[in-house]
Amino acid sequence: MPSTHYSDAEIAAALEACAREPVHIPGAIQPMGCLVSLDSDMSQIRQVSANIENFLGVSVADALSGEARMVLGDELMDLLATELVKQDKSATVLTAQREVQGERRRYHVVAYPSGDDAFVVELEDQMCPEGHRLLDKVNDWLAEVRQIDDADTLLDALTQWVQELTGHERVMVYRFDEQWNGQVVAETRLAAAESFLDHYFPASDIPAQVRRLYDMNRVRSIPDASAPAIPLVPHDVPGEAAPLDMSQGVLRAVAPIHQEYLTNMGVGASLSIAMHEGEKLWGLLACHGLEPRPLEADLRDALCVLVQIAMSQLRVLRTQADTRLLHDIHDSNEILSDEMGRPLGPEGMIQRHGAQWLELLDAAGIALVTGEESCGLGTLPGEENLVAMAGWLSRHQQHDTPWHTQALATTPLAPWQEGDLCGLLAVALPTESNHWLMLFRREQRHSRRWAGKPEDTPMMRDGKLVLTPRRSFAQWQDEVRGVSRAWRDIECRAFGDLAKTLAVLTSSHEIAQLNEKLHHANRKLKSLAYSDGLTGTWNRYRMEQAIDAELNAAERHNRPFAVLLFDIDHFKCFNDTHGHEAGDEVLVALCSVLQGILRPTDNLGRWGGEEFIVLVSDCDAVGGMHLAERLRQSTAALDLGNLGSVTISIGVAAWRPGESLKTLIARADQAMYRAKESGRNRVIAEAASITSPPP
């Protein structure tokens, strides 16, 4: 049979239709539970699932004509009235009991608002409550996680635990790359299940609208992939234009295209739990059963906790590694003198420390381009090409943020690429507009094994071209060329710090000042560490150095900057309640979150105790207020588990010509105390008229 060719326009239309598939409003549920949709007053029933009688002993007709309290029972309605309104448009999980046809039944309930005028109640039978056993399992997992100091070991352990608890034949951790392709990075399976470890799955397998659902609802449980959907009655609510939105529920029916996908994959039951890093979807814990497999709701909730604990530990491990990298970079950046007491210039710094920097940042070559000249170490393009790259960057790129690529051949810098140097990280030195520090990485050629060829399958249905799920998951392999290892944010930050250090050495004024200080402070500089031992942020001494450098640069180039001074509200009470060890954990977690918000050119330091300072380069008072408000909001949203939450009060001060470090910090300190006196958990600038609204 000859192959069918479709035009680009036809395929584009099919892709767009796939992206618009309304997976959140299927108008039906899975049969593992029942659904009741209430009006905004939670008094009248608008829709029910056709199987409601199996769960509540009430016919569809009686449910739709009766009052909500009669159908759901007094206990559940009282719980909804007190709990659902507290959730601010998010789902809440409840447990309720009621008598159905002479039998006392216990339900696991998920309740959530849908749109502006409806509430949804999803009920599942609690067949065999084992809350104490599950709590013991969670505590055992928490104890084991604390002993794991390697990310791969952590993810392997997670899949083993989940497989033992659920009995699914295959449990995987599925991590997304920059293009939303997924790679299986950990797996535990029984002999009957095919291995997908290290295999890639194309982005089209989990399209954008499904990924967005995982941002709202972390769990997708499909106990029986082949089970017919249970429709909602009535299908459309009179007077309502939009179908019932079930994004936050667990019973939402499976889209036909996904059912077909699971069938083609040989999967009879599926459970997916989203794994978020900060606010971004990092990956999925994916469980596959070869046959339908019921899953107790309480166990499903416990698995979510296991995943949350694993991701928290993964963040801790990454933070520890990042802190070590920054610490090593900062240590190597100490201002040194040679044996004769002569200070090292930028070229001397690169020759002396470049090999260590290349090792720490996993690079092949480092170069400093100053106008028409360059110096460097390792494998580099020729000087003419380095100068040409720096010229293009000076003309086209902002100088306050790093520029990086994994594939030079795909950028405007391609004409000056040499050999297998595919990756480039470039940072402008803040003292000069045409001075660039560059780091190069070699090509990282590697093969990718795909679970089926990464392409959608078009076919005609009802006279329209549609995309259908892949029918084959046989291994398919391609080779990635012309790409280096990706640059991580922490590497960009560390390299930015290095650029600042070298920038000081390009200024004759700075070198003269340092010459005067080196004789008296050399011993002190060698003994002082730049980072705080607990949080890994800069310590007070390092922050004072950085602020002094910014003051000099500001006076010389009239370049604005700001400082943000803050501390944790009521932290003494927190320590008195939870202990100093818990207080230390809060400081580490808070710094980890705030570091992720800052630009690579900003710096966070511990000023003393629970008091911290942020140095914000190239920023005026308004910009400082915006950043401070983001830091305040992120702190208030930080989930500390059993420890609750904390807030911070922030004072903002922008540089003024002729100002000293002492007066600048004093103004920020005064603004911070006004924030505390105004009720805490707020931002106030140096002028009392500039204040963020209270939360």
Secondary structure, 3 states (H helix, E strand, C coil): CCCCCCCHHHHHHHHHHHHCCCCCCCCEECCCCEEEEEECCCCEEEEEECCHHHHHCCCHHHHHHCEHHHHHCHHHHHHHHHHHHHHCCCCEEEEEEEEECCEEEEEEEEEEEECCCEEEEEEEECCCCCHHHHHHHHHHHHHHHCCCCCHHHHHHHHHHHHHHHHCCCEEEEEEECCCCCEEEEEEEECCCCCCCCCEEECHHHCCHHHHHHHHHCCEEEECCCCCCCEEEECCCCCCCCCCCCCCCCCCECCCHHHHHHHHHHCCCEEEEEEEEECCEEEEEEEEEECCCCCCCHHHHHHHHHHHHHHHHHHHHHHHHHHHHHHHHHHHHCCCCECCCCCECCHHHHHHHHHHHHHHHCCCCEEEEEECCEEEEEECCCCHHHHHHHHHHHHHHCCCCCCEEECCHHHCCCHHHCCCCEEEEEEEECCCCCCEEEEEEEECCCEEEEEECCCCCEEEEECCEEEEECCCCCCEEEEEECCCCCCCCHHHHHHHHHHHHHHHHHCCHHHHHHHHHHHHHHHHHHHHCCCECCCCCCECHHHHHHHHHHHHHHHHHHCCCEEEEEEEECCHHHHHHHHCHHHHHHHHHHHHHHHHHHCCCCCEEEEEECCEEEEEEECCCHHHHHHHHHHHHHHHHCCCCHHHCCCCEEEEEEECCCCCCHHHHHHHHHHHHHHHHHCCCCCEEECCCCCECCCC
